[in-house]
């Protein structure tokens, strides 16, 4: 980020300020500064046979223009953040203020490589997701898919429709148990299928 500005796109004032301050220069200070492009979050209420769940989906997106890809150093840094953010294909339950539960599925970091500067400039673009070993795996997709991917109708890591159903359901089992004094009581167990 601290090297000279290389594109024809306008630079943000913060980016210009970072470039002007040599104390933040990346090579001499071993400092990496990445302008994270977009954080997508979607709140959903999902209703199934077990009730209602508050769900949240999230994705950090790095956008590259003119068919470029992240440098080796940038890809490594993005992968480290991907590892920290990704909930690994499942929802993670977090407690919010006021004791509310939120089930979040964070897809980590993805990379979008556009042939130009905007999706409408071309028919296809490249979508990159990290493998478990940190290699960006690229898929050429029609740019018209981006709306569904970024709206979480299509799963950003598999590029298939997102199935929100619960894979493990709780079943209540009631068993009678004899107590030491001889009377019977109902014992309730929750069994996950």
N, C-alpha and C positions, 0 to 999 in steps of 0.2 A: 504494500500500500504506500510505502514511502518512496518508491522509485518514481520517476517522472510519469505523468499522466499519459497513457498510450492510446486512448480511444478518442473518437470524435464526439462522444457523448459529453454533455456538460457535467462538470464535477460539482459535488456538493460543497458548501462552505466548510463543513467539518473535514472532508477529505483534503481540501486545499490547505487547511490549517495544519493537519497532520503532516503533509508533505513539506511544509515550510519549517517545521521544527526538527532541527538536526539531532536533538537529544532523543528523538523517537525514531531515528533512522534504523532500518532493520538489520542491515549487514554489520554495522559497527557495534550495535547494542544487542544483537541476538534477540531481537524483538519481532514478533510476527503480528501484524495487524491485518485483519480480514474484515472487509465490509460485508457483513451478512446481509444478503439481499432481502429475503422475505421470511416471515414466520406466519404460517397459516394455522388458525385454530377454528374449530367448528364445535358448537354446542348442540347436542342432540338429546331428545327424550325418546327412549326406546321402550316400547310396551310389548311384553310377551306373556306367556301363560303364567310366569312366576311374578309378574308385576311390572312396575315402571323402574327404569334406571336412568340416571343422569349420566350421559356419556359425553366425552370430549375427545376430539381427534386433533392431533397437532403434527406439523411438519415444518422443518427448517429447510428453505430452498435457496441454493446458490445458483445464480443465473449467469451463463457465459454467452457472449455474443460472437457472431461470425465463426461458428463451428469450433470455437476454442474449448479447451478442457482445463481443469485446474492443473497448476504446476504440481510437481511431486510433493513439494513442501506443503502447498495448500491442501492437496488431497489428503495428506497425512493428518494435518490439523483438523480438517473436516471429518475424517474418519474417527478421530479421538472424540470429537463432540458427538458424532453419531452413536458411538458406544455408550457415552454417558446419558444421552437423551432417549435412545430407543428402548421401548418396553418389550421388545423381542416378540412381536406377533401376538401379544395378548394385552388385555386391559389391566392396568394397575389401579388399585383402589386407594384414594387419598382422602384424608379428612380436611374439609374446608372450614373456614370460620363459621362459628355457630353450630358445629357438629354435623354439617351436611357432608354426605359422601359424594365423591366424584370419581367415576371410572374413566381413566384417561388411557388412550392408546396413542403413544408418541411414535411416529414413524422415523424419527431421527432426522438425518440429513439426506437430501436428494439433490442431484445436480441436473439442471436443464441447460442444454446446449442448443442455441438457436442459430439458424443459418444467417440471419440478419440481426436486427436489434429488437424485433417484436414478433410474436407468433403469427400475426396476420400477414407478415411479409412473405411467408413460404408455406407450402403444404405439409411438410414433415419437419420434425425436430428430433433431438436425441434426449432420452430420459436416462439418467444414471443413478443407480442405487448401489450401495456398498455390499460386497459379499462379506462373509464372516471373517475373511482374512484381510479385508481392507482394500480390495481391488474394486474399482468402479466398473460395474457391469452395465453396458449401454444397450438400450433398445430404441430403435427408430420407431417413432409413433406419429400419427397424424396430429398436427397442431390443434385440431378441433377437440381432441381428447383432453387437452389441458384443463378445460373448464370442469369436466367430470372428475379428473384426478385431484385438482386443487379444491374442489367442493366435497371431496371424500366419497363420491358416489362410486368411484373406481379406487380400489386399494392402491396407494402409491408404491408399495413394494412388490406387489404381484401383478399389477395392471389388470386385475380381474374385478368383477363386481364385488363389493364388500358385503360379507355376510355377518350380520350383527347378532345372530342367534347365539344363545348360550350353549356351549358344547358340553358342559357338565351341569346337570340339574340336581337339585337337592330333593330327596324324597323323604318324607317323614314316616318312620316306622315306629309303631307302638307295640311294645312287648310287655307282658305281665311278668313281674318278678316277685318271688316270695321273700318277705322280710324276715329277720331273725325271730320275731314274735309270732310268725305264722300267717299274717295277713298278706293279701296280694295287692300290689300297687302297679299302676301303669308307668312304664319307663319309656320316654320318648327319645328316639335317636334320629339324627339327621344323616342320611346316607347319600353320598355323592355318586352319581352314575357316570 
